[in-house]
C-alpha cells in the first residue's frame, strides 16, 4: 500500500539547497495533516551528514544514496536510483524543487514509474477527497490552475523556489536508510569531469529573496555595475531581461523570463525593463514588484506594486545611497 510523503533533497557542495528546506517544511505540514511519514531522499558522495540536517527540518526518515557515481548530478544515474527507490517503497507524494535538476529529474522518474508529473507548482494543499491539490501557472503565468491529484501513486510535483517559508529547525532525529547504489554503466551516458563555478558572493538567482534586474534600458553591459552595487547593498541577486541577454550584456544564466529562469522573490526591482509578456511569465509571482522606467506607458507598470517614472541612472544610485545610509 502506498504511503508517505517524500522530498528529494538537492544538495550542492555538501549544503542543502534552500528550496529543499522549503519543501521539507511544507512536507512536514502535509504529513501531519495526513497522518503520514515524511521522508527525505539525498543523493551524492560523502553526504551522510546531511541526514541530520534534513531531520531538523521535519524528516522522519532519510534515504541516503552515497556513492562516487552520484558525486555529480547525472540524469541517468539519479533517475535509475530514485525510480527504483520509489517502486520499492511506494510513497504517496514526491516533491522536488523546480530547479534545473528538479525539472530534469522529475519527468524522467515519473515516466519510469508510470505516473504524471506536475511541473512548476506554486501551491500544494491537503484535500480529504483528492489527497492533495496542486496549483500551477498556465498561459505564461497569466492564470493559475488547480490540479486535482490523480489516483495513480505517487503524485509527483516540482515546486517553484520561494513558494513556502522555511520552518525553524528543531532538535529531531530521523531513521537513516542507506540505499545500495547499483548504476548500470549505460546510465552514465555523460560523465561530469569538472565543474567550474563563478563566485559572485550573491544568492543564486532562483533562490534569492531580492532580485535587481536590468533590461534594454541599461544601454550597455558596463552600466550593470549600478545594479550590482544596489544588489550588494540589499544582499540581492542580479537578473536580466532577454533583451539584455540577447544583446550580450549578461550571460544567459542571469536571464529571467519564459526562456530563462522563473523566479519568485520577496522583492523584484525591474530597472529599464519594458515588461514583455515573456519576462512577466518569469517573475510575475514575485511578492512585491518595483518598476523603474522613464516610459510611463511601459507594460511593467501594469504588474508593479510600486512604480517610479524616471531615469534609472539617477534613481538606482539614489536608492543605493539610501540603502548604505540605513546600513550605516
Secondary structure, DSSP 8 states (H G I E B T S, - for coil): ----EEEEE-EETTEE-HHHHHHHHHHHHHHHHHT--EEEEEEESS-TTHHHHHHHTT-SEEEEEE-GGGSS--HHHHHHHHHHHHHHH--SEEEEESSHHHHHHHHHHHHHHT--EEEEEEEEEEETTTEEEEEEEETTTTEEEEEE--SSSSEEEEE-TTSS----------EEEE------GGG-SS----------SS--GGG-SEEEEE-GGG-SGGGGHHHHHHHHHHT-EEEE-HHHHHTTSS-GGGBBSTTSB----SEEEEES----HHHHHHHTT-SEEEEEES-TT-GGGGT-SEEEES-HHHHHHHHHHHHHHHH-
